[in-house]
């Protein structure tokens, strides 16, 4: 295993050099463009990219490489996911910058933190950015990449002993869901597919942990959720009423704050982090048993179940990072159209405006599974 780690680390470092160089050159060019607009080197104005995304030039000595040792990258996580532990196992944890991880119950809360400039980087489903974009300052973020992954553990579940036999049986019943997340979206789709509307149920908006408690305590009849809450629900006797594996696209969006994109040091650190994240996913594919053991220890899920979930997830759709594409933008627009049609999304979102192509070139160099 150590030999595999060494090979992965060497491969990672060889691939990282051109990526960091490309990002640094991009940052310097952005700084020059902003200086020309403002008439000074301070970067007070903004330079527009080809897609209309505006990024403020980084302050500092013109042409100087950022000192990553002085950078702290604030990254959001959802559920039990422990990237710090995962990076250490994959031997890609030797970052030249500091990382502060924060755990959130949903991607919607990560984007609230970005809006308040308390977070630099987030990974969410397609749903939270749509709502965040309608907030003040358009949420203070841009989507910079797509993490393509499996859509398992996204389910509508019922408690043990429930008399509900189908989604259609939920008419007039209380259904808990996590607002502005995949659970919100796939619940709408499941209802529509079974001849029901949002008005036909009694929806109860709850965070993941509270939704699970409500389901197990009998105060709601069903729960639409994801990740560890679904794993825990099954461990406590809940059963799947419907799965969202064929409803969701598998696109998980990586967002960066506008403030981080305007900082040359953080921008270079983000490029480095994306490379390490890609290498970590590559390691998990090659070390399914080890990752299953870690997952089992973190979630208290039986090892055999954790391993099966990992294998099934890789079989359905291996996790990998992709640059911005027309397909990804179209997928987000389809989601927005559904939410707008049923009145969940208050107004139209300018979908192209929330994307940034700042990392497209580095991401094109990443190894696909």
TACORVEN-V85483 format. One record per pair of residues at least 24 apart in sequence whose C-alpha atoms are under 6 Angstrom apart, sorted by the first residue. I is the first residue (numbers start at 1). J is the second residue. D is the distance in whole Angstrom. If there is no record, write none. Layout:
i: [I & I]
j: [J & J]
d: [D & D]
This chain:
i: [5 & 19 & 23 & 27 & 30 & 31 & 53 & 55 & 56 & 57 & 58 & 58 & 58 & 66 & 68 & 68 & 68 & 69 & 69 & 71 & 72 & 72 & 72 & 73 & 74 & 74 & 74 & 74 & 75 & 75 & 75 & 76 & 76 & 76 & 76 & 77 & 77 & 78 & 78 & 78 & 78 & 79 & 90 & 90 & 114 & 115 & 115 & 120 & 120 & 120 & 121 & 121 & 122 & 122 & 123 & 123 & 124 & 124 & 125 & 125 & 127 & 127 & 128 & 128 & 140 & 140 & 141 & 141 & 141 & 142 & 142 & 142 & 142 & 142 & 143 & 143 & 143 & 143 & 144 & 144 & 144 & 145 & 145 & 145 & 145 & 146 & 146 & 146 & 146 & 146 & 147 & 147 & 147 & 148 & 148 & 148 & 148 & 149 & 149 & 149 & 149 & 150 & 150 & 150 & 151 & 151 & 152 & 153 & 153 & 154 & 154 & 155 & 155 & 155 & 155 & 155 & 156 & 156 & 156 & 156 & 157 & 157 & 157 & 157 & 157 & 158 & 158 & 158 & 159 & 160 & 160 & 168 & 171 & 171 & 172 & 172 & 173 & 173 & 174 & 174 & 174 & 174 & 175 & 175 & 175 & 175 & 175 & 175 & 176 & 176 & 176 & 176 & 176 & 177 & 177 & 177 & 177 & 178 & 178 & 178 & 179 & 183 & 183 & 323 & 323]
j: [91 & 362 & 268 & 264 & 57 & 57 & 356 & 262 & 262 & 262 & 262 & 263 & 264 & 265 & 96 & 97 & 265 & 96 & 97 & 97 & 97 & 98 & 99 & 99 & 99 & 100 & 119 & 120 & 101 & 120 & 121 & 101 & 102 & 103 & 122 & 103 & 104 & 103 & 104 & 105 & 106 & 105 & 280 & 283 & 257 & 139 & 140 & 256 & 257 & 260 & 255 & 256 & 254 & 255 & 253 & 254 & 252 & 253 & 252 & 253 & 180 & 181 & 180 & 181 & 257 & 258 & 256 & 257 & 258 & 255 & 256 & 354 & 355 & 356 & 254 & 255 & 355 & 356 & 254 & 255 & 356 & 254 & 322 & 323 & 324 & 252 & 253 & 254 & 321 & 322 & 252 & 320 & 321 & 250 & 251 & 319 & 320 & 250 & 317 & 318 & 319 & 250 & 313 & 317 & 245 & 250 & 245 & 226 & 227 & 226 & 244 & 224 & 225 & 242 & 243 & 244 & 223 & 224 & 241 & 242 & 222 & 223 & 239 & 240 & 241 & 222 & 238 & 239 & 238 & 237 & 238 & 194 & 200 & 201 & 200 & 201 & 201 & 202 & 202 & 203 & 220 & 221 & 203 & 204 & 220 & 221 & 222 & 223 & 203 & 204 & 205 & 211 & 223 & 205 & 206 & 223 & 224 & 205 & 206 & 207 & 205 & 224 & 225 & 360 & 363]
d: [6 & 5 & 6 & 6 & 6 & 4 & 6 & 5 & 5 & 6 & 6 & 5 & 5 & 5 & 6 & 5 & 6 & 6 & 5 & 5 & 6 & 5 & 5 & 5 & 6 & 5 & 5 & 5 & 5 & 6 & 5 & 6 & 5 & 6 & 5 & 5 & 6 & 6 & 5 & 6 & 6 & 6 & 6 & 6 & 6 & 5 & 5 & 6 & 5 & 6 & 6 & 5 & 6 & 5 & 6 & 4 & 5 & 5 & 4 & 6 & 6 & 5 & 5 & 6 & 6 & 5 & 6 & 4 & 5 & 6 & 6 & 5 & 5 & 6 & 6 & 4 & 5 & 6 & 6 & 6 & 5 & 5 & 6 & 5 & 6 & 6 & 5 & 6 & 6 & 5 & 5 & 6 & 4 & 6 & 5 & 5 & 5 & 5 & 6 & 6 & 4 & 6 & 5 & 5 & 5 & 6 & 6 & 5 & 5 & 4 & 5 & 6 & 6 & 6 & 5 & 6 & 6 & 4 & 6 & 5 & 6 & 5 & 5 & 4 & 5 & 5 & 5 & 6 & 4 & 5 & 5 & 6 & 5 & 5 & 6 & 5 & 5 & 6 & 5 & 6 & 5 & 5 & 5 & 6 & 6 & 6 & 5 & 6 & 6 & 4 & 6 & 6 & 5 & 5 & 6 & 6 & 5 & 6 & 5 & 5 & 6 & 5 & 5 & 5 & 5]
